[in-house]
């Protein structure tokens, strides 16, 4: 609901757009450095990530008693860096 509420309010929409622009720039820099894949559209990936994060935070606000904040942060970081894929076996 936080994501929806923010996107419906003019000030909230500006916050989301700012978040998206920051994430998009990070993705573009990662692509240029060869760290991130280049076969995705940075704007779409950034918008997806911003809304996913806001949706999770919105859920966690209502369920903070069943999962620690640190676990939310840890999961978001790991998800951003490698998605759901396990480390390749050598």
LINQUISUL-V757805 format. One record per residue. PSI is psi in whole degrees, -180 to 180 (* if undefined). Layout:
PSI  PSI
//
This chain:
-33  -46  -49  -45  -44  -42  -22  -20  136  -42  -39  -40  -38  -38  -47  -44  -38  -46  -47  -43  -37  -44  -42  -44  -40  -42  -45  -43  -41  -38  -45  -33  -5  13  -39  150  149  0  24  158  116  -41  -44  -43  -40  -43  -41  -45  -44  -46  -35  -47  -46  -39  -43  -44  -41  -45  -45  -34  -38  -15  26  -16  -12  -10  137  149  -42  -36  -36  -49  -46  -44  -43  -42  -48  -41  -42  -41  -32  9  -141  3  138  160  141  138  136  *
//
